[in-house]
Amino acid sequence: MDNYRTLIGLKADEIAKALELKKSFQGRQIQAWISKGVLSFDKMTDLSLETRESLKDARIASSTVCYREADPASGAVKLGIKLYDGFIIEAVLLSDSEGSLTACLSSQVGCAMGCKFCRTGTMGFKRNLEAYEIIEQFLFLRGEGQAIEHIVFMGMGECLLNLPSALEAIAYFHDQLGMSHRRITVSTCGYVPGIKALAAAEVPVKLAVSLVDADQSKRASLMPISRRFSLSELKDALLAYQRVYGRRITLEYCMLSGINTAADDAAKLQSFSMGLDAVINLIPFNEAAELDFKTPSSKEIKAFTHELDRRGLHYTTRVSRGRDIKGACGQLASKLEEQDDER
Ligand code: SF4
């Protein structure tokens, strides 16, 4: 256990030991509260007053929520979470049209991948998150009071560059919170060694790949990772991954006006998808002041989806939720800029 780790991610018996509790069932009681997102001993009402008093100086989580922004129209909630060393990350709770909730978690502070259309990419990389810091994001979101049905690793960072922590957090979500692997999605910008490592780990979560462009040279100009691992290497890794798990892969396609929405782009997307069991998730770009790209018009989106229909490609269009609180895809990063002055 490092100096900052507290009770998050621990099993009931480990909690009892860490807190030197006299009765082992108290460890189970505390673990049950924590798993519901209750992170204050005062609110653990089945503990005796005496026990709560004896624990008043013990820390449950290593991080704290430092700001909360809600978008009532979409039901999205974004939390700014201050880590033990002062860095701030963000986690978002998204609600779909049926009210089903998804927790979008960060895996790193900032990101080194530098994708040109992503605000997090403009921040640079600070450090990897520990597993307990990933779990804490989920528990803070769970503390919003409703059941969360899905987890996606699509917040700040390239998840597959911090795979050990992500896998440890996934083990906690699965083993201790009962979250099925099918409800957990790991996202990557195309870090091929990470896709291979995930396949070797034999943890059958879902995989989403931020494809964005199926033309090698255009993709390389938008996503520096594509200069290291070409589209053909990426496709080979995805085919190998699919041979292991047999799971459908999601190809995230951030639509950038005038860049990747022409008929020729649809043709290249068709050729990349061939042989893969994949669904294409179209995400109209969310504009940000520091990024030069534009959101495609509805006419542009319609023309592109018409091309995809004509080619028989299976796709969905994501309604961007949380845009008003900068909690939508590629928008996380804002307060990270401010914290550098504070630290
Ligand atoms: S899209 Fe993902 S991998 Fe690319 S810079 Fe943003 S956070 Fe990093």
Boltz pocket constraint, residues with backbone or C-beta under 6 A from the ligand:
constraints:
  - pocket:
      binder: B
      contacts: [[A, 110], [A, 111], [A, 112], [A, 113], [A, 114], [A, 115], [A, 118], [A, 119], [A, 120], [A, 121], [A, 122], [A, 155], [A, 156], [A, 157], [A, 158], [A, 188], [A, 189], [A, 210], [A, 330]]
      max_distance: 6.0
